Structures are given as C-alpha cells and as structure tokens.
Amino acid sequence: LSRTRRQQVMRKFGMLFQGGALFDSLTVWENITFAVRQNEGISKDKALALAVEKLAAVGLGPDVARLRPSELSG
C-alpha cells in the first residue's frame, strides 16, 4: 500500500482497552474525539459537536458528553 492509502486505512482503526476503557482524566466527549483531535487537529467546538452526534447515534443525550467516565452508569 502507498503511504497515503495506509494512513487512510489506519484512520479506520481504533483502540479499546479492556480494563479502563476510557481515559479517566478526560470527559466523555474528549474520549470519543481523542483520535480525530490528535490526528486531524479539529477545533474543540467541532469535536464536541461530533461527539454529541455519535452519542445520539447510540441513544444517549448531549448531557452525557460533559460527564467523566466515573459518572457513567454500567
């Protein structure tokens, strides 16, 4: 694969830790958008909007975005 194609493929992969699946020092929205913020440098406002959109896709409200992992219920 070319370098560009390899980068496109790698962007589709993520990492999920089995123990503590979320970074406890970050909010839910920061956890959701961690990779795109690091790799693409999107703004905080765009990242938050993206996280709220992803939360809505799994039936969670925008209020969840600002919670810490310790505030989530199983």
C-alpha positions as CSV (number, residue, x, y, z in Angstrom):
1,L,0.0,0.0,0.0
2,S,1.1,3.5,-0.6
3,R,1.7,5.7,2.4
4,T,-1.4,7.8,1.8
5,R,-3.6,4.7,1.4
6,R,-2.0,3.1,4.5
7,Q,-2.9,6.3,6.5
8,Q,-6.5,6.2,5.2
9,V,-6.8,2.6,6.3
10,M,-5.2,3.2,9.8
11,R,-7.7,6.0,10.5
12,K,-10.5,3.4,10.4
13,F,-8.9,1.5,13.3
14,G,-9.2,2.3,17.0
15,M,-8.0,1.1,20.3
16,L,-10.2,-0.1,23.2
17,F,-8.6,-1.1,26.4
18,Q,-10.3,-3.9,28.2
19,G,-9.8,-2.7,31.8
20,G,-10.4,1.0,31.9
21,A,-11.8,1.6,28.5
22,L,-11.9,5.4,28.8
23,F,-9.3,7.9,29.9
24,D,-10.5,8.9,33.3
25,S,-8.9,12.4,33.1
26,L,-11.0,13.3,30.1
27,T,-14.7,13.9,29.6
28,V,-16.8,11.6,27.5
29,W,-16.7,13.9,24.5
30,E,-12.9,14.2,24.8
31,N,-12.6,10.4,24.9
32,I,-14.9,10.0,21.9
33,T,-13.0,12.5,19.8
34,F,-9.5,11.8,21.1
35,A,-8.2,10.3,17.8
36,V,-9.6,12.9,15.5
37,R,-8.4,15.7,17.7
38,Q,-4.9,14.2,17.7
39,N,-4.7,13.2,14.0
40,E,-6.7,15.9,12.3
41,G,-6.5,18.8,14.8
42,I,-10.2,19.7,14.6
43,S,-11.4,22.5,16.8
44,K,-12.9,22.0,20.2
45,D,-16.3,23.1,19.0
46,K,-16.3,20.7,16.1
47,A,-15.1,17.9,18.2
48,L,-17.8,18.4,20.8
49,A,-20.5,18.6,18.0
50,L,-19.1,15.3,16.6
51,A,-19.2,13.6,20.0
52,V,-22.8,14.7,20.6
53,E,-23.7,13.3,17.1
54,K,-22.0,10.0,17.9
55,L,-23.7,9.8,21.3
56,A,-27.1,10.4,19.7
57,A,-26.4,7.6,17.3
58,V,-26.3,5.2,20.2
59,G,-29.3,6.7,22.0
60,L,-27.5,9.0,24.5
61,G,-28.3,12.6,25.1
62,P,-25.9,15.6,24.8
63,D,-25.7,15.9,28.6
64,V,-23.6,12.7,28.6
65,A,-20.8,14.4,26.6
66,R,-19.6,16.5,29.6
67,L,-19.6,13.7,32.1
68,R,-16.5,12.0,33.4
69,P,-16.1,8.2,32.9
70,S,-16.6,7.7,36.7
71,E,-20.0,9.4,36.3
72,L,-21.3,6.9,33.8
73,S,-23.5,4.0,34.9
74,G,-22.7,0.5,33.6
